[in-house]
Every structure is written in structure tokens, then in C-alpha cells.
Amino acid sequence: MQRVADEDDWVAEIGEQLPVSPLSALGLFLATIIGARLALEHASTRALLESVFPLVAATAVVSADRWLVSRDVSMRDRLTVFGYGLGGFLAAVLVTALHLYVLYLEGTGARAPLYLLLMGGTVGVGAGTVAGIYEIQQRAAVREAERQSARLEEFASVVSHDLRNPLSVAQGRLRAAFTSGDPEHLQEVDAALTRMDELIEETLSVARSGTQVEDPYDVPLVELASDAWTVVETDAATYETVGDRTLQVDPLRAKQLFENLFRNAIEHGREDVHIRVGPCDGGFFVADDGPGIPEDEREEVLEQGYSTAEEGSGLGLAIVRAVADAHGWQVAITESEAGGARFEFTRGG
């Protein structure tokens, strides 16, 4: 489940400032009361029968909340689960209270009615938590479907717009070749077709890279960077690794990220640009000594279609962002020590 952009509202901000997660606090409170009652009654058979399922429910609620935290679920979604759990508590208390009232009217009554209300409410919290988790999973599925739809729209837009120019060139040159018989026109046709193939491959990479990584495994940072460097046309450019760390990645996608960063540095930097790769706090970085990226353009360069080159597709850094999103990395662009661009990738927190 991914963090969503709209979670930074006042509800989520208040939730982030709480010393303990509300759902865990509720589960621990209920478990403590149930445990205290068991201790006071010396774990009698009656107390055990009354308390075993509520105690399991309270413990499960705390475990579910810890699981949500470990999955990096946003505070907004965790508060949604808490709301469902609290609603389940109140609904169960109401049903239990009505039942106890019927018993009272019949003159039978019940022993420790307040405790029975609490027991019923605890089971309700468990049921509400399950419903809340299902709800946020459905929301996550809807968000992913919306992202996929947006990627398809972007793909169609790039295909229809960026392919039009090389296609027109190929058609024009082909007509000229038929008219003049000059084979040099066919070289331009070949170049245009090659450019179209590159655009299609790059656009497909953006469309495919946005999904979550299903089966990542540990790969050294140095290995990923070195493998990517070998497939990039570097000319006079150089690179070095300054330290190493292990990353949990899909190697094919991660290499794609490094390849596009290397190409970006080479295409927009000096002929002999020097690139450095190494670990940083919480992740890794790729830096160069090129002209850098102006501060007011650092967000735009990661968007699909943004390019300062006349023949650029604007897809290279969009692929970088898509691969980073798939791995749960946040991307920050700053200035390198040499005055060039520095891309930092850290685990989203």
C-alpha cells in the first residue's frame, strides 16, 4: 500500500503527533482490563470462558495495527481502520446493552453487566478492524487502478504526439526517395524509424515501471551501477563508486534507473562529465559535475514529457521516478559538491 498525496491534511497531521497509534492504544487498553480481571478472579473457569475471545480480539487488534505500520500504511488509512474499530466497539456495546436490558426486564439480570459490555465491545473492535483493513485495501486498489489509467493516458499521449514528428520525417524522406531515387533519403528513413523504436521502448518502460515490485532481493549498489554503466554510450564520461550498500530491488528495473540517470548526465552535461554513485543516509545517490538543474525546475524534470533538448522525449527521468515509486523510494534533487546535479533516493517514511 502506497502513501497517498492527500494524507498531509490536519487529521493526518494530528495523528502523526500522537505518542502512540490510536488503534494500538485502544487494543492495549481493552487487553489490559481483560487481563486484570482474569488476574483478580484467579483465572477461574467462568472468567476464562467470558474473556478468551475478547482477549484474542484485543491482541489481534494491536497486532493488526503493528502490521499496518510495518507495511508503511499512511496515517490517514490507519485512522480509517481505527474509526472502523471504534464504530465496531460502539455497535457491539449497543447490541450487548440491549440484550442485557431484555434480561433485566425478565428479572434474570446478569453478573458484572459493565464488564460484559466491555467484552462485547472488544469483539466489536476486532470485527471493525477487519472491516477497516478491507476498506483501505479497496481504496489502495482504486488508487492503483487510477494510476494505471493515468499511465495509459500518458502513454497514448506520448505515442500520438512524439511519434508524429519522426513518422512525418520517414514519410517525407520515403516519398523523396521514390521521386529522386537518391538512396541517402533511406538513411534518414532508417534514422526516423530507429527514433520511433526508442520512443516506444521508453514509453513502455514508463507504463510498466509504475507497478509495485513483487519479489525484490538484495543486490549490492556497486553491482547495479557497474552493470548499468556497461550498456550506456559513455564516450569521454567517467564514473566512480564511493562506498557500497545492499539494496532490496528488482535488478532489471533498478539498472534501468541507473542507465537513465547516467544518460541524462551525459546528454545534458559536459563531454567528459564525471559521475559518482554511493550510499547516503537511508538510501543512495547519483551525482555529477555537469551544469546542474535549476532549483525551480527540479520537480518538473521528473515529469513525463519535460525535456530541454530539442529531440528529447522527456521520458528518461520520468522512468527514473517510476522505478523509484515502484521500489517505495523518495527522490530528491539537489546540487552536488561539484556544482552539478545530485539525485538522492531514500526509503519513503
N, C-alpha and C positions, 0 to 999 in steps of 0.2 A: 504494500500500500504506500502510495506516494504522498508526500506532504503537498498540500494544495496551497495555491497562491493567496486564497482569501482567508486564511486562518489567522492573519495578523489583525483581527478586529478586537474590540475591547473584551469580549468574552474569553477569547483565547489568551489575551494578554493577562487577564486576571488569573486564569487557570495556571499559566506558566509561573506566576508569582507565589502560588500556594506551596507551603513546605512539603506537602505530601499529596499524592494523587487522590482526588475525591473518592473514586471508586474503591481504591485500596483502603482508604480511611474508613469507609462505610463497612467494608467486609471485615476489617480487623476489629472494629467496634463490636459488630454482631458476634464474631467468633469469640471475643474476649468475654462478653456477657454469658454466652452459652458455656464456655469453658469454666467460668467462675461458678455457675450454677451446678455444673457437674461436680466440681470440687467440693462445694458446700454440702451437696447431698451424697458425697462419698461414692459417686458413680453408681447409684442404685439402678436396678433394672428399669424402673419406671423413667428415671431421668435419662438413661441411655436411649430408651425407645423414643422418648419425646425429642431428644436432642441430636441423634445421629445424623439424620438427613439435613436439618438446618445447619449443623456444624460443617458437614461436607459442602453444602451450598456456599456458606460464607468463605470457606477455604478456597473453593473453586473460583469465587468472585475475585479474591486477591490474586490468585494465580493467573486468571484471565487478564487482569489489568497489567500485571508484570509482563505477560506475553505481548500485549499491545505495545507497551513501552519498548520491549526488545525488538519489535517489528518496525520501530520508528514511526508509529502511527501519530498523526498530528494531535495536538491538544484539543482542537475543536472536535475531532472524531471521538477522542476518549471521553470528552464531556458529553457527547451524544450518548455513548454507552452508559455513562453514569446516569444520565437523565432517564434512559430506559430502565436501568436497575432501580432507581428511586421510584419511578412510576410503578414498576412491578411490586415494590415493597408496599406502597400505599394501597394498591389494588388488593393485594393479598391480605393486608391488615383489615381493610374494609370487609372483605368476604368472611374472614375469621371472626370479626366483631359481630357481623350479622348472625353467624352461626351460634356464637356464644349467647347472643341476646335471645335467640329462639330457645336455647337450653334454659336460660334464666326464666323465660315466660312459662316454660313447662315445669319449673320448680326443681329441675335437676342441677343446674349450675355447673360449674367446672372449677377444678383446683387450679390456682395461680393463673387467672384469666389474662393478666397483663403479660405474663411470660409466654402464654400460648399465642397471644397477638404478635409478640416479637418473633416467635418461631415461624408462624405463618408468613410474616413479612420477610424473614430471611430467605425462605424458599422462593418468595416472590422476587427478591433481588436477583437470585440466581437465574430464574426464568427471564427476567427483564434484561439481564446482562447478555444472555444468549441471543435474545431478540435484537439488542443493540448492536452486537457484533455482526449479526446477519445484515442489519441495515447499513452499517458503514461499508461492509464488503460490497453490497449492491451499489452504494454510491461510488466506491472506487471503480467498480466495473463500468458504471456510466461515464465517469470521468475519462477512463482509458478509451472507451468507445468514442467519446468526443475528440480526444487527442488523435486517435487513429483517423477519424473522419477529417480532422483539420489537416493531417499529413497528406491524405489522399487529395484534398482540395489543393494543397500546396503543390503536390506532385503534378496534378493536372495543369495548374497554372504555369509551372516551370516548363512542362513539356510543350504547352501551347505557345508560350512566349519565347523562351530561349532557343527552342529548336527552329523557330520560324526563320531566323536570320541565316544560319548555315544551310538550311533547306533551300532558301531563295538563292543563295550563292551557288549551290550544287546545280539547281535547275538552270540558272543563267549560264553557268560555265558549260553545262552539257549541251545546251542549245547552241552556244558559240562553237563548241567542238564539232557539232553536226554541220554547222554553217561553213566554218573555215577549214575544218579538217586538221586544225592545229592540235596535236596531242598534249601540248602544255596545259590546255584547259582541263584535261582529265586529271592532271596533278592537283589542280585546285578543287576539283570534284572530290578526289580522294581525301584531301585535307578537310573539306567540309564534312564528309561522311565520318571521318575519324573524330572530328569535334562533336558531332551529334552523338556518336557512340559514347564519348567521355561524359557528355551531359546526361545521357540516360543512366549510365552507371552511377554517377554521383547522386543523381536524384533518387535512384532506387536505394542507395545507401542511406540517405536521409529518411526515406519512408520506412526502411526496415530497422533502423538503429534505435528508434524511439521506444521499442518494447522493452520490458524488463529482462534482465539477464537471468536465465533459469538455472544454469549449472556452472557457476564460476568456480575456478580453483586457483590455488596460489601460483603466481609466476613472478620471478624477480623483475624489478623495474629495469635493470640493465639489459636483461634479455629482450624485453619488449621493445625498448628503444633501439637496440642494436639491430634487431630483425627488421624494424620499420625503416631504419636508415639505409639498409642494403637495397631496398626497392625504390628509393627516391633518387631522381636525377639530381645529383648534388653539385656537379661541376667543381668550382673552387671553394664551395662551402665546407665547413668543418663542424664537428660536434664532439662533445665530451660528456661523460657521466661523472658527476661529483657526489659519490655515495650511492648506496643501494638500499632498497627495502622490498619486501614482498607485498604484492598487490593481489587481491582476490578478484579475478577478472575472467571474462570471456576473451581469450587471447586474440582471436581474429578481429573482434571489434576494437579491442584496446590498441592493437597495432594500427588499425585504421585511424584512430585518434592521433597517434604519433605521426603517421605518414602525412596527414593533413596539416598538422602543426609545422612539420619540417618544410613541406611545400610552401606553406604560407610565408614562413620566414625567408625562404629562398626567393620566392617570387616578388615579395614586397621589400626585401632588404638589399644590401649590397651583394655584389657577385661573390665576395669572399666572406659572407656572413658567418659568424661563429655561434653555434647553438649549444646551450648547456642544459642537461637534464639531471635532476636529482631529487631526493626526498625533501619534504618540508613538513612543518607541524601539521599532522593529520592527513598527509597525502603526499603529493609530488608536484614538481614544477617543470616547465619547459620555458627557457628564456633565450633571448638572442641579443646581439649588439647592433641590430638594424636601426631604422628610424623611429621605431616605436609606434604606438597607437595613441592619438589624442584622447584625452580623458573623456571628452564629450561624445566620443564615438565608440567607447569600449563596450557598451551594451548592444549597440546597433550591429557591430561586426559579427556577432554571434547569430544574427537573424538570417533566415534563408532569403537569398536574393540580394543581400548587401555586398557590393564589391566596388573597389576603387579602380579596378583595372577595366579597360575597355572591353576586353574579351573574357573577363571573369564571369563565372556563373553565380558567384555568391553562395556557393554550396559548401566550400571547404570547411569553414569554421562552423557552419550550421551542422555539418556531420560531426564535428568535434563536440558541439553541445548535445546533439542527440545521443552520442555514445556515452558522454558523461551522465546524462539523465538516466540512461538505461542502467548504469552502474550505481546510481544514487550519489554521484559526486556533484558538488557545487563548483562552479567555475568563476574565478576572479581574475581580472586582467589588471595588471599594474605595470609600473616601469621597472625594467631590470637594472642591475647595478651598472651595466654598461650603457644605459640610456635607451635600450631597445624595449621590446615587449616581453612581458613575463606572464605566463598563464599558470595559475595555481589551481590544483584540483584537490579538494578536500571532501571528506565524508560529510554528507548533509547532517546537521544536528538540530 
